[in-house]
Amino acid sequence: MRLSVVILPTPRWSEARLHWTHAEGFGLHAGYTYDHLSWRSFRDKAWFNMVPSLVAAASVTSTIRLGPLVTTPNFRHPLVLAKDLLALDDVSNGRTIVGVGSGGTGFDATVLGHEAWSADERHRRFEEFTRALDQLLREQTSTLDGPFYPVVDSRQVPGPVQLPRPPIILSALGPKSLALAAEVADGWVSFGSATPSRDRSTEEEVALQVAKLDEELDRQGRAASSMQRLLLDFEGGEEPLASFDSFIDWAGRYHALGFDELVVHWPVADSPYDYDRAVFERVATEGHAQIAGWD
């Protein structure tokens, strides 16, 4: 079982570079960041952009994998994004992972001036965006005729280091998104549940998602083992970094559900991720080594 980390793009690079190099020094599998223009309680605080942050991280590391978790249609066109990700894959020498999601509904979802999308339009954009990104990362020339993201005779030369393209990890909770993940993606990320039930725990909600994903994989003729499975510590009220024992218990429960990668947050003072740094470092070293043996 692998352990990865989200490093928020909040500090200036003189500080942030140490987070990325320390994450690699801990031996973590991947370092991710969120693709937002500003986000939640950080709205009036420092927040740098995803692509240059990851390219900078690639320039000071050599083994840790890197990518957005997740990028979304909220303020991206898939062709421009694909070109950025191809550059990241080149600079990192093939270490890019492409996390993709439908996008949040917070204040930065409409910062470019468009009206908030309905749930139906959000999913239709998400589906077209994901399929377009899948194609654009594979091809050196493309023409796409989708209603939202048309592309006319584009060039993606010389293409990615990773062939046929960097892995796409799809964030999916509901049936339609899980079906899309089973069809297109190399991996799936759950962050618990955006609408937790009073009758079910976060673990029970995720177990239902796992069952639906396996059903969709079977429908696509894919083995369940063909899908990488990530759990992001984000929603649901669980606190895996409250203590070392809490992390081991959390990791064990989701390992039993078939997850092969866990993603926690680098501590950030005065934020929802204001964790005890000593606990985090113990998790990143001793805890990481312990769960790696579960494979």
N, C-alpha and C positions, 0 to 999 in steps of 0.2 A: 504494500500500500504506500502511495506517495503522499508527500506533504508539500503544499505550495502556499504562496502568500500573495495577498493584494497589497501593493504599496501605493497609497493614494498620492496623486501628483500635487502635493501641497507645499512642501518646503522648497526653498531655492536649491539649485543643483549642487552647490557646495556642501549641503547637508544630505540631499537626496541620494547622491552618488554613493555615500557610505551605506545607506540602506540597501541598495542593490548589490554592492560588493559583499556586504555582510550576509545577505540572503544567499548568495552563491557560496560564500564561505561555510555557511551552515549545511550546505549540500542539498538545499531545497530543489524540488523538481522544476518549478516554474515561478516566475514573478509576473503578476498581472497588475493592470491598473484599469480604472474605470474611464469610459469614454463619455465625458460630460463637458459642457461649457462652464457650468458651475453646478453645485450639487448640495441639496438638503441643507444641513446646518453650516455648510461651508460657503453659502451664497455670497456673503460679504467678506470672505476670507480668501487667502491665496489659493489659486487652483490653476495649474498649468495644463497644457493640452496633451492628449494621449500620445500622438505619433512622435513628436520630438522627444518626449520623456522616454519612450521605449527605445528610440534610436540612440539617445544618450546612454541609456542603460546597456544597450548592446555594445557600445564602444568601450565600456569599462568592465565587461564580463566576458566569459568565454564558454561557459557550460550551461548555465541556467537558461531554461526556455522562457520566452517573453511574448506577451500579447495582451490585447484588450480582453477584459472580462466584465462587460461585453461592449462591443460597438453596436450601434443601432441605426435605423433609418431616420431618427429624429432630426439630425442635421448633417447627414452624410449622403453623398451620391456614391453608388457602389463602384463606379469606374475610378473616380478620384481616390476613393479609399483603397481599391485594389492596387493602384499604382503606389500608394504610400506603403501598403503592406509588403509589396514586392521589394521595395527599397529596404524595409526593415529586415526582410528575409535575407537579403544580400548582405547588409551590414552585419547581421548576427551570424552569418554563415549557416543559415538553415535552422534557426532556433525559434522561428515564429509559430505561435498558436493563435488561431483566429476565433475568439469567442464572439458570438453574435446573439443578439436578443431583439425583442420587439420594441424596446425602449420604454422608459418610464413616462409618467404623466405629470411630472413635477414642473416647476416654473421654467426650467431650461428646455422643455419639450416644445415650447411655443416662442422661444426667444427670437427666432428668425422671422416672426410676424405672421405665421399662418394660424388658422383656427385649430383648436384641439381636435384631433382625429377621433372618430367614433371607434368603438372596439372592433367593429367589422373592418373599417378602413385600416386601422392599425395592423390587424392581422394580414390583410391583403398586401399592404406595403412590406411587412415583415417577410412574407412568403416570396414576393417578387425580389426583394432586396437580397435574401439569402440565396435564391437560385442564381441571380445575376452574379453575386460575389463568387459563388462556386464556379461558374463558367469563366468569369474574367480572370480568376487566379490560375486557371488551367490553360487558357488559350493565349496565343500571341496576337491574334486579330479577332475582333468580335463585332457583331451587330446584334442588338437586342431591341425588340419591339414592344416591351412592356409599357403599360399605360403610365406608370409612375417614373420609371428609370430607363428611358430609351438610350441606346448607345448606337452611334452610326460610325462603322468602319474604324474602330479604335485600334491602338497598338499597345501591347503589353510585352515589349521586348526588353531584355532577353528572357523574361519569365522567372519563375521562382528557383531558388536553390533546391528546395524540397519538391520532389516530383511524385504525383502529377500536380500537386499544389500543397501549401501548408495545411495542416489539419484544421477543420472547422468544428468547433464545439458549440452546440446550440443550447441556449437557455430556453427551457420549455417546461411548463407546468400543466397546461390544459391539453385536452385530447387533440385538437387540430395542430398545435405546436409540437406535441410529441410525435404525431404522425409525420410531420415535416422532418423532424430530427431523424426518425427511423429511415426516411427516404434519402436524405441528403448528407447528413452529418457523420463525422468520424467519432464524435463524442457528444455527451449530453451533460448539462449542468443543471442541478436543482439548487434552489436557495430556500427550500422549505415550502412555504405557502404564502402567497400574497393575501389570501383571504382565509385565515385559519378558522377551522370549525370548532365550535364549542364542544362537539362530541368526539373529536379526534385530536390526538397529540400531533406535534410536528412530525414525529417519527412515523406515525400511522398515515399521515397525509403523504409523506414521501414514499412509503411502501405502496400506496395506491398508484402513485406516479410510476414507480418501477414496474408494477404489474401492467399498466397501460402501455408503457414503452416496450416491454417484452412482447406484448400482444401485437403491437405495430411492427416490430422487427420481424416477427414470425410472418406477418402479412406480406412483408417485403421480401421474404425468403432469406433473411439475414439471421445469422446465429446471434444469440444474446451476447456472446463473448466478443463480437465484432465491434461493440459500442463501448468506448471509454466512458466512465461514469464519474463525474465530479460532484462533490457537495460543497457549496459555498456557505460559510457561516455568515448569514445575512439576515434572515427573517425567522420568526417562529419562537423566539423567546428562549432558546437554548443558550447556555453560556459555557462553551467548551474551554475558554481561556480563563475561567474563574479560578481554576487551580489546575495543577498537573493531573491530579486524579480525575477531574472533570473532563479533561481532554481525552485521557485514555478510555474512559467510559463512553464518551461521545464517539470516538473513533471506532471502538469495538462494535457499537450498535449499528453504525452505518457500513462498516466492513461486512457485517452479517447480511446486510441488504444488498451487497454486491458492488458497493462503491470502491473504486480503486485509486481515487485521488481526493484529498481533503484540502480545502483552501481556507485559511484564516487571514486576519488582517494584521499588518504591521501596526504596532501601537502608535496612536496619535493623541497627544495631550489635548484635554478640553474638547473631547469628541466622544461619540458612542464607542470608539475603539481605544479608550483611555485605559488600556490594560496594564497590569503589573509587568514591567519590562523583564524582571527576573523570571516570572512564570513563562512569558513568551519565549525567552531564550532557552529555557529548559525544554519547552515543548519542541522548539526548532532543532534541538540537538538530541537530547535523550529520548524525548517522545518520538521524534522523527525516526531515530534508529530502531526504537521498539516496534513501531507499526510497520516499518519496512520489512521486518522479519515475518509479518503475517502472510506475505505472499507465498 
